[in-house]
Amino acid sequence: MNRRVIMRIELEPESKDRLDDFCRRTGMTKVAASSRIINWFSRQPDTVQAMIQGLFPSSIEPDVARIILKQLAVRPGPMPSIAPHDVSLQGKAMV
């Protein structure tokens, strides 16, 4: 079995409500959904992580986004996986 690390997170009430709604729709637990999101985020290039965190000034965000997309399009190798290899979405409705 893979080694796991347990963490607590703090969410704004609206974010928790949206996470609850997502988990109800997909049949996923909050732990599984949060784990997948963090795994996905941690595998992204630094520039993508910075964009997601809003670290670029809003005045240049559209330009930075275009540059990042161009870099990702020509990047060699496979794109990072969205889901961990030991987790399956089989049988889960995505509506």
N, CA, C and O atoms as a GROMACS GRO file, in nm:
protein
  380
    1MET      N    1   0.085  -0.119   0.000
    1MET     CA    2   0.000   0.000   0.000
    1MET      C    3   0.088   0.124   0.000
    1MET      O    4   0.193   0.127   0.065
    2ASN      N    5   0.045   0.227  -0.074
    2ASN     CA    6   0.119   0.352  -0.078
    2ASN      C    7   0.114   0.423   0.056
    2ASN      O    8   0.013   0.419   0.126
    3ARG      N    9   0.222   0.487   0.090
    3ARG     CA   10   0.228   0.566   0.212
    3ARG      C   11   0.146   0.693   0.192
    3ARG      O   12   0.151   0.754   0.085
    4ARG      N   13   0.072   0.733   0.292
    4ARG     CA   14  -0.013   0.853   0.284
    4ARG      C   15   0.023   0.950   0.394
    4ARG      O   16   0.076   0.910   0.499
    5VAL      N   17  -0.005   1.076   0.371
    5VAL     CA   18   0.016   1.182   0.470
    5VAL      C   19  -0.120   1.245   0.495
    5VAL      O   20  -0.193   1.277   0.401
    6ILE      N   21  -0.154   1.264   0.621
    6ILE     CA   22  -0.281   1.325   0.658
    6ILE      C   23  -0.257   1.473   0.688
    6ILE      O   24  -0.166   1.508   0.762
    7MET      N   25  -0.341   1.559   0.628
    7MET     CA   26  -0.330   1.704   0.649
    7MET      C   27  -0.469   1.761   0.676
    7MET      O   28  -0.569   1.706   0.630
    8ARG      N   29  -0.473   1.870   0.748
    8ARG     CA   30  -0.597   1.946   0.764
    8ARG      C   31  -0.589   2.067   0.674
    8ARG      O   32  -0.482   2.125   0.655
    9ILE      N   33  -0.704   2.106   0.617
    9ILE     CA   34  -0.706   2.227   0.535
    9ILE      C   35  -0.815   2.321   0.585
    9ILE      O   36  -0.912   2.279   0.648
   10GLU      N   37  -0.798   2.447   0.555
   10GLU     CA   38  -0.896   2.548   0.590
   10GLU      C   39  -0.959   2.598   0.462
   10GLU      O   40  -0.888   2.634   0.368
   11LEU      N   41  -1.092   2.602   0.457
   11LEU     CA   42  -1.166   2.648   0.340
   11LEU      C   43  -1.262   2.759   0.378
   11LEU      O   44  -1.309   2.766   0.491
   12GLU      N   45  -1.289   2.845   0.283
   12GLU     CA   46  -1.397   2.941   0.302
   12GLU      C   47  -1.528   2.864   0.292
   12GLU      O   48  -1.534   2.764   0.221
   13PRO      N   49  -1.632   2.908   0.362
   13PRO     CA   50  -1.759   2.834   0.359
   13PRO      C   51  -1.814   2.810   0.218
   13PRO      O   52  -1.868   2.702   0.190
   14GLU      N   53  -1.800   2.909   0.129
   14GLU     CA   54  -1.850   2.891  -0.008
   14GLU      C   55  -1.772   2.782  -0.082
   14GLU      O   56  -1.830   2.706  -0.159
   15SER      N   57  -1.642   2.775  -0.058
   15SER     CA   58  -1.561   2.672  -0.122
   15SER      C   59  -1.600   2.533  -0.071
   15SER      O   60  -1.608   2.438  -0.149
   16LYS      N   61  -1.625   2.522   0.059
   16LYS     CA   62  -1.668   2.394   0.114
   16LYS      C   63  -1.802   2.352   0.056
   16LYS      O   64  -1.823   2.234   0.026
   17ASP      N   65  -1.894   2.448   0.040
   17ASP     CA   66  -2.024   2.417  -0.019
   17ASP      C   67  -2.008   2.365  -0.162
   17ASP      O   68  -2.073   2.268  -0.201
   18ARG      N   69  -1.921   2.430  -0.241
   18ARG     CA   70  -1.898   2.385  -0.379
   18ARG      C   71  -1.831   2.248  -0.382
   18ARG      O   72  -1.863   2.166  -0.468
   19LEU      N   73  -1.738   2.223  -0.288
   19LEU     CA   74  -1.675   2.092  -0.279
   19LEU      C   75  -1.778   1.986  -0.241
   19LEU      O   76  -1.779   1.876  -0.298
   20ASP      N   77  -1.864   2.017  -0.145
   20ASP     CA   78  -1.971   1.923  -0.106
   20ASP      C   79  -2.060   1.890  -0.226
   20ASP      O   80  -2.095   1.775  -0.248
   21ASP      N   81  -2.098   1.993  -0.303
   21ASP     CA   82  -2.182   1.973  -0.420
   21ASP      C   83  -2.112   1.884  -0.523
   21ASP      O   84  -2.172   1.791  -0.577
   22PHE      N   85  -1.985   1.914  -0.550
   22PHE     CA   86  -1.907   1.832  -0.644
   22PHE      C   87  -1.903   1.686  -0.598
   22PHE      O   88  -1.924   1.595  -0.678
   23CYS      N   89  -1.876   1.665  -0.470
   23CYS     CA   90  -1.866   1.529  -0.418
   23CYS      C   91  -2.000   1.455  -0.424
   23CYS      O   92  -2.003   1.335  -0.452
   24ARG      N   93  -2.109   1.525  -0.400
   24ARG     CA   94  -2.242   1.463  -0.413
   24ARG      C   95  -2.267   1.420  -0.558
   24ARG      O   96  -2.314   1.309  -0.583
   25ARG      N   97  -2.234   1.509  -0.654
   25ARG     CA   98  -2.258   1.480  -0.795
   25ARG      C   99  -2.173   1.364  -0.846
   25ARG      O  100  -2.220   1.284  -0.927
   26THR      N  101  -2.050   1.354  -0.798
   26THR     CA  102  -1.957   1.254  -0.852
   26THR      C  103  -1.948   1.128  -0.767
   26THR      O  104  -1.892   1.028  -0.811
   27GLY      N  105  -2.002   1.132  -0.647
   27GLY     CA  106  -1.993   1.016  -0.559
   27GLY      C  107  -1.857   1.001  -0.494
   27GLY      O  108  -1.827   0.896  -0.437
   28MET      N  109  -1.775   1.103  -0.501
   28MET     CA  110  -1.642   1.099  -0.440
   28MET      C  111  -1.648   1.150  -0.297
   28MET      O  112  -1.736   1.228  -0.262
   29THR      N  113  -1.554   1.105  -0.215
   29THR     CA  114  -1.541   1.162  -0.082
   29THR      C  115  -1.464   1.292  -0.092
   29THR      O  116  -1.392   1.316  -0.190
   30LYS      N  117  -1.478   1.377   0.009
   30LYS     CA  118  -1.402   1.502   0.011
   30LYS      C  119  -1.252   1.474   0.018
   30LYS      O  120  -1.172   1.546  -0.040
   31VAL      N  121  -1.214   1.369   0.090
   31VAL     CA  122  -1.072   1.333   0.099
   31VAL      C  123  -1.019   1.295  -0.039
   31VAL      O  124  -0.912   1.341  -0.079
   32ALA      N  125  -1.093   1.212  -0.113
   32ALA     CA  126  -1.048   1.169  -0.247
   32ALA      C  127  -1.041   1.288  -0.343
   32ALA      O  128  -0.943   1.303  -0.416
   33ALA      N  129  -1.144   1.372  -0.343
   33ALA     CA  130  -1.145   1.487  -0.433
   33ALA      C  131  -1.031   1.583  -0.400
   33ALA      O  132  -0.960   1.627  -0.490
   34SER      N  133  -1.013   1.615  -0.274
   34SER     CA  134  -0.906   1.706  -0.233
   34SER      C  135  -0.770   1.649  -0.266
   34SER      O  136  -0.681   1.721  -0.312
   35SER      N  137  -0.753   1.521  -0.243
   35SER     CA  138  -0.626   1.455  -0.273
   35SER      C  139  -0.594   1.463  -0.421
   35SER      O  140  -0.481   1.494  -0.459
   36ARG      N  141  -0.692   1.437  -0.506
   36ARG     CA  142  -0.670   1.444  -0.651
   36ARG      C  143  -0.634   1.585  -0.696
   36ARG      O  144  -0.546   1.603  -0.779
   37ILE      N  145  -0.703   1.684  -0.640
   37ILE     CA  146  -0.676   1.824  -0.677
   37ILE      C  147  -0.534   1.862  -0.637
   37ILE      O  148  -0.461   1.924  -0.715
   38ILE      N  149  -0.494   1.827  -0.515
   38ILE     CA  150  -0.360   1.862  -0.468
   38ILE      C  151  -0.254   1.785  -0.546
   38ILE      O  152  -0.150   1.841  -0.581
   39ASN      N  153  -0.278   1.656  -0.576
   39ASN     CA  154  -0.184   1.578  -0.657
   39ASN      C  155  -0.168   1.642  -0.795
   39ASN      O  156  -0.056   1.654  -0.846
   40TRP      N  157  -0.280   1.681  -0.856
   40TRP     CA  158  -0.274   1.744  -0.988
   40TRP      C  159  -0.194   1.874  -0.981
   40TRP      O  160  -0.103   1.897  -1.062
   41PHE      N  161  -0.228   1.960  -0.885
   41PHE     CA  162  -0.162   2.089  -0.871
   41PHE      C  163  -0.012   2.073  -0.849
   41PHE      O  164   0.067   2.146  -0.909
   42SER      N  165   0.027   1.979  -0.765
   42SER     CA  166   0.168   1.962  -0.732
   42SER      C  167   0.250   1.912  -0.850
   42SER      O  168   0.373   1.926  -0.850
   43ARG      N  169   0.185   1.855  -0.951
   43ARG     CA  170   0.256   1.805  -1.070
   43ARG      C  171   0.263   1.907  -1.183
   43ARG      O  172   0.323   1.880  -1.288
   44GLN      N  173   0.203   2.023  -1.164
   44GLN     CA  174   0.204   2.126  -1.268
   44GLN      C  175   0.336   2.201  -1.266
   44GLN      O  176   0.402   2.210  -1.163
   45PRO      N  177   0.375   2.256  -1.382
   45PRO     CA  178   0.496   2.340  -1.385
   45PRO      C  179   0.479   2.461  -1.294
   45PRO      O  180   0.368   2.504  -1.264
   46ASP      N  181   0.593   2.516  -1.252
   46ASP     CA  182   0.591   2.632  -1.162
   46ASP      C  183   0.508   2.747  -1.216
   46ASP      O  184   0.437   2.814  -1.141
   47THR      N  185   0.516   2.770  -1.347
   47THR     CA  186   0.441   2.883  -1.405
   47THR      C  187   0.290   2.861  -1.393
   47THR      O  188   0.215   2.955  -1.367
   48VAL      N  189   0.246   2.737  -1.413
   48VAL     CA  190   0.102   2.707  -1.400
   48VAL      C  191   0.060   2.722  -1.254
   48VAL      O  192  -0.046   2.778  -1.227
   49GLN      N  193   0.142   2.673  -1.162
   49GLN     CA  194   0.110   2.689  -1.019
   49GLN      C  195   0.099   2.836  -0.982
   49GLN      O  196   0.008   2.875  -0.909
   50ALA      N  197   0.191   2.918  -1.033
   50ALA     CA  198   0.189   3.061  -1.003
   50ALA      C  199   0.063   3.127  -1.059
   50ALA      O  200   0.003   3.213  -0.994
   51MET      N  201   0.022   3.085  -1.179
   51MET     CA  202  -0.099   3.141  -1.240
   51MET      C  203  -0.222   3.103  -1.157
   51MET      O  204  -0.308   3.187  -1.131
   52ILE      N  205  -0.230   2.977  -1.116
   52ILE     CA  206  -0.344   2.931  -1.036
   52ILE      C  207  -0.351   3.007  -0.904
   52ILE      O  208  -0.460   3.036  -0.854
   53GLN      N  209  -0.237   3.038  -0.847
   53GLN     CA  210  -0.232   3.108  -0.719
   53GLN      C  211  -0.255   3.259  -0.733
   53GLN      O  212  -0.265   3.330  -0.633
   54GLY      N  213  -0.262   3.307  -0.856
   54GLY     CA  214  -0.284   3.450  -0.879
   54GLY      C  215  -0.162   3.534  -0.846
   54GLY      O  216  -0.176   3.646  -0.797
   55LEU      N  217  -0.043   3.481  -0.873
   55LEU     CA  218   0.079   3.553  -0.839
   55LEU      C  219   0.123   3.655  -0.943
   55LEU      O  220   0.214   3.733  -0.919
   56PHE      N  221   0.058   3.655  -1.060
   56PHE     CA  222   0.092   3.752  -1.163
   56PHE      C  223  -0.005   3.870  -1.154
   56PHE      O  224  -0.123   3.851  -1.122
   57PRO      N  225   0.042   3.992  -1.181
   57PRO     CA  226  -0.048   4.107  -1.179
   57PRO      C  227  -0.162   4.086  -1.280
   57PRO      O  228  -0.140   4.035  -1.390
   58SER      N  229  -0.282   4.127  -1.242
   58SER     CA  230  -0.399   4.105  -1.328
   58SER      C  231  -0.383   4.173  -1.464
   58SER      O  232  -0.440   4.127  -1.563
   59SER      N  233  -0.306   4.280  -1.469
   59SER     CA  234  -0.289   4.351  -1.596
   59SER      C  235  -0.212   4.269  -1.700
   59SER      O  236  -0.226   4.294  -1.820
   60ILE      N  237  -0.133   4.172  -1.657
   60ILE     CA  238  -0.058   4.090  -1.753
   60ILE      C  239  -0.103   3.944  -1.756
   60ILE      O  240  -0.047   3.864  -1.830
   61GLU      N  241  -0.204   3.909  -1.676
   61GLU     CA  242  -0.249   3.769  -1.671
   61GLU      C  243  -0.284   3.711  -1.808
   61GLU      O  244  -0.242   3.600  -1.838
   62PRO      N  245  -0.359   3.783  -1.893
   62PRO     CA  246  -0.391   3.725  -2.025
   62PRO      C  247  -0.266   3.694  -2.107
   62PRO      O  248  -0.260   3.591  -2.174
   63ASP      N  249  -0.168   3.782  -2.103
   63ASP     CA  250  -0.044   3.760  -2.177
   63ASP      C  251   0.034   3.642  -2.120
   63ASP      O  252   0.086   3.559  -2.194
   64VAL      N  253   0.041   3.635  -1.987
   64VAL     CA  254   0.111   3.525  -1.921
   64VAL      C  255   0.041   3.393  -1.952
   64VAL      O  256   0.108   3.292  -1.978
   65ALA      N  257  -0.091   3.392  -1.950
   65ALA     CA  258  -0.166   3.269  -1.981
   65ALA      C  259  -0.135   3.221  -2.122
   65ALA      O  260  -0.115   3.101  -2.144
   66ARG      N  261  -0.131   3.312  -2.218
   66ARG     CA  262  -0.098   3.273  -2.357
   66ARG      C  263   0.042   3.215  -2.366
   66ARG      O  264   0.064   3.116  -2.435
   67ILE      N  265   0.138   3.277  -2.298
   67ILE     CA  266   0.276   3.228  -2.299
   67ILE      C  267   0.283   3.089  -2.236
   67ILE      O  268   0.349   3.000  -2.290
   68ILE      N  269   0.216   3.070  -2.123
   68ILE     CA  270   0.217   2.939  -2.056
   68ILE      C  271   0.156   2.833  -2.146
   68ILE      O  272   0.211   2.723  -2.158
   69LEU      N  273   0.044   2.864  -2.210
   69LEU     CA  274  -0.020   2.767  -2.300
   69LEU      C  275   0.071   2.730  -2.417
   69LEU      O  276   0.078   2.614  -2.456
   70LYS      N  277   0.142   2.829  -2.472
   70LYS     CA  278   0.236   2.800  -2.580
   70LYS      C  279   0.349   2.710  -2.532
   70LYS      O  280   0.389   2.617  -2.602
   71GLN      N  281   0.400   2.738  -2.412
   71GLN     CA  282   0.507   2.655  -2.356
   71GLN      C  283   0.459   2.512  -2.333
   71GLN      O  284   0.532   2.417  -2.361
   72LEU      N  285   0.338   2.496  -2.282
   72LEU     CA  286   0.285   2.362  -2.256
   72LEU      C  287   0.263   2.286  -2.386
   72LEU      O  288   0.280   2.164  -2.390
   73ALA      N  289   0.225   2.358  -2.492
   73ALA     CA  290   0.198   2.293  -2.620
   73ALA      C  291   0.324   2.233  -2.681
   73ALA      O  292   0.316   2.132  -2.751
   74VAL      N  293   0.439   2.292  -2.657
   74VAL     CA  294   0.563   2.243  -2.718
   74VAL      C  295   0.649   2.165  -2.619
   74VAL      O  296   0.757   2.117  -2.654
   75ARG      N  297   0.602   2.151  -2.498
   75ARG     CA  298   0.677   2.080  -2.395
   75ARG      C  299   0.689   1.932  -2.430
   75ARG      O  300   0.588   1.867  -2.459
   76PRO      N  301   0.810   1.877  -2.426
   76PRO     CA  302   0.827   1.735  -2.457
   76PRO      C  303   0.774   1.647  -2.343
   76PRO      O  304   0.768   1.689  -2.227
   77GLY      N  305   0.738   1.526  -2.379
   77GLY     CA  306   0.693   1.430  -2.278
   77GLY      C  307   0.545   1.440  -2.252
   77GLY      O  308   0.477   1.531  -2.299
   78PRO      N  309   0.495   1.343  -2.174
   78PRO     CA  310   0.351   1.340  -2.146
   78PRO      C  311   0.310   1.450  -2.049
   78PRO      O  312   0.389   1.494  -1.965
   79MET      N  313   0.187   1.492  -2.061
   79MET     CA  314   0.133   1.590  -1.968
   79MET      C  315   0.111   1.520  -1.834
   79MET      O  316   0.091   1.399  -1.831
   80PRO      N  317   0.116   1.595  -1.723
   80PRO     CA  318   0.093   1.534  -1.592
   80PRO      C  319  -0.044   1.469  -1.585
   80PRO      O  320  -0.142   1.520  -1.639
   81SER      N  321  -0.050   1.357  -1.517
   81SER     CA  322  -0.176   1.284  -1.500
   81SER      C  323  -0.271   1.364  -1.412
   81SER      O  324  -0.228   1.435  -1.321
   82ILE      N  325  -0.399   1.353  -1.441
   82ILE     CA  326  -0.500   1.422  -1.360
   82ILE      C  327  -0.531   1.344  -1.233
   82ILE      O  328  -0.548   1.403  -1.126
   83ALA      N  329  -0.537   1.213  -1.245
   83ALA     CA  330  -0.573   1.130  -1.130
   83ALA      C  331  -0.458   1.038  -1.092
   83ALA      O  332  -0.382   0.995  -1.180
   84PRO      N  333  -0.443   1.008  -0.963
   84PRO     CA  334  -0.341   0.911  -0.923
   84PRO      C  335  -0.368   0.777  -0.989
   84PRO      O  336  -0.483   0.744  -1.018
   85HIS      N  337  -0.264   0.700  -1.013
   85HIS     CA  338  -0.279   0.573  -1.084
   85HIS      C  339  -0.360   0.470  -1.006
   85HIS      O  340  -0.416   0.378  -1.066
   86ASP      N  341  -0.369   0.483  -0.874
   86ASP     CA  342  -0.440   0.383  -0.795
   86ASP      C  343  -0.587   0.419  -0.771
   86ASP      O  344  -0.655   0.352  -0.694
   87VAL      N  345  -0.635   0.525  -0.836
   87VAL     CA  346  -0.773   0.568  -0.817
   87VAL      C  347  -0.845   0.565  -0.950
   87VAL      O  348  -0.790   0.609  -1.051
   88SER      N  349  -0.967   0.514  -0.952
   88SER     CA  350  -1.042   0.503  -1.076
   88SER      C  351  -1.174   0.579  -1.064
   88SER      O  352  -1.235   0.586  -0.958
   89LEU      N  353  -1.216   0.637  -1.177
   89LEU     CA  354  -1.346   0.704  -1.182
   89LEU      C  355  -1.453   0.612  -1.237
   89LEU      O  356  -1.566   0.656  -1.259
   90GLN      N  357  -1.421   0.486  -1.262
   90GLN     CA  358  -1.520   0.396  -1.320
   90GLN      C  359  -1.645   0.393  -1.232
   90GLN      O  360  -1.638   0.380  -1.110
   91GLY      N  361  -1.757   0.405  -1.298
   91GLY     CA  362  -1.885   0.399  -1.229
   91GLY      C  363  -1.926   0.529  -1.164
   91GLY      O  364  -2.031   0.534  -1.100
   92LYS      N  365  -1.847   0.634  -1.176
   92LYS     CA  366  -1.881   0.763  -1.116
   92LYS      C  367  -1.938   0.855  -1.223
   92LYS      O  368  -1.874   0.880  -1.326
   93ALA      N  369  -2.056   0.905  -1.200
   93ALA     CA  370  -2.121   0.994  -1.297
   93ALA      C  371  -2.061   1.132  -1.287
   93ALA      O  372  -2.046   1.186  -1.178
   94MET      N  373  -2.027   1.189  -1.400
   94MET     CA  374  -1.977   1.326  -1.405
   94MET      C  375  -2.080   1.412  -1.475
   94MET      O  376  -2.080   1.421  -1.597
   95VAL      N  377  -2.168   1.474  -1.398
   95VAL     CA  378  -2.273   1.558  -1.457
   95VAL      C  379  -2.252   1.702  -1.426
   95VAL      O  380  -2.332   1.786  -1.468
   0.00000   0.00000   0.00000
